[in-house]
Amino acid sequence: MSEVKENKMGTKKILPLILSMSLPAMFSMLIQALYNVVDSVFLGNYGTNSDALTAVSLVYPLQLLLIAFIVGTAVGVNSLIARRLGEQKVKEAEQVASTGIILAVATWVVFAIIGIFFSRPFITFMAGTENQDIISYGVDYISVVLIFSLGAFIQVMIEKSIQATGNMIFPMASHLIGAIGNIILDPIFIFGLGPVPEMGAKGAAIATVLGQWLAMFFLITVVCIKKFAIKFTFKNFKLSFKIIKEIYVVSLSGIVMQAIGSVLVAGINMIINMSPASPQINTDAQTIYGIYYKIQSFVFMPVFGLNQGVSPIIGYNYGAKNRKRMMSTLKYALLIAFLIMTCGTLLFQIFPEMILGFFNVSEELTIMGVKAMRRLSLCFIPASVGVIMTALFQSVGKGIRSLLMSVLRQLVLILPIAFILSKISINAMWFAFPLAEICCTILALIFFIDLNKRDFSKLSKD
């Protein structure tokens, strides 16, 4: 069984292979985008004001930090499993998968502690002490999401391990189960239906974690009854710090890259608070930015799904020293990512009012949001190159390059540019995003040219 799956990544025609592996992952990531958006859509229609929606936007940096550690660690496990399979080291690949489960549980404990002790101080700092309703909604939501996040940690770790073997169907199914569960449960727990009382933001959080646990139990059942190229086993298992180190060589960059997203959201919200506009305009801008950040996931998530499909192919062929197949995979990935991002740009440019309408925002928010959506979406096309190059660097074990790209884009460049432009106006501030992405794309190309000369040139061209 393992040999067949390994040979598929080493012998099947590249484009059909990419599509067969990426399409399920892309669909999975679109479903994952629903997790980011569905709570906000329902909360936008909850109550007579946007306090609950604003609260979820302000605590989103903590949620992003959680996702950063969940996905970042799992990406490192995925990369190492794929490389070990490419080197025909199945037993070592299985040890990596089992180590990933241990790391998932350990990291969850840390976030449960954060949820218990730091939820209220964080939202109070972001919202200000005078916004007690926003603080209350924020604490209700983020504390539940963090404390009960074990389901998400285990689900994603199993998902990424299975993907490393070339199987994308069951991870896709787990996302579908979790998202559908969340969508069904959201109105029940938010608005209160039948015997369930109205719980507002806390209800949205409960629906989210229940969806994650449903997805986890599905994947646990799958790995117990199905055979894959690797298996999860703790029989005679010994924790290897060498494997942990190898995982985090790649994972660290992924974690930091996604954690930087958390810093970015928090930083932009703080910059908006410091702008010379009125407090109400600043609050509205924070709400709009929160909506944008979640909606843009419908554009970026398919590209991230593409990354999930091509990463095992690149990692396998890099391990097998097959330069031709690795480079062909990269070329197709760049083309597909460009097409996706172009479609996303057109959507945000032509239909911003329709996008905002899902959140039941006021007329004033809509006017501000239309300008923001059109300016922010200019970053999509240059981002297509940076995102795919990030996958390349991670797949071949060069995670530091990915880290440097993200630090430049989301800290070194975007926050200072946003701060300067915010002094002109909030509307001008949105241009910081495309400017930073263009710079990051240039850096990615420089890194690639250097890596191609020094590392990839040593691989076989057959």
PEFENKA-V348133 format. One record per helix or strand of 2 or more residues. SS is the DSSP state (A for helix, B for strand). FROM is the first residue (numbers start at 1). TO is the last residue. If there is no record, write none. Layout:
# PEFENKA-V348133
SS | FROM | TO
SS | FROM | TO
This chain:
# PEFENKA-V348133
A | 2 | 11
A | 14 | 44
A | 51 | 58
A | 60 | 86
A | 90 | 127
A | 132 | 147
A | 150 | 164
A | 169 | 192
A | 200 | 225
A | 241 | 274
A | 279 | 295
A | 297 | 319
A | 323 | 350
A | 352 | 357
A | 363 | 395
A | 399 | 422
A | 426 | 429
A | 432 | 454
A | 456 | 458
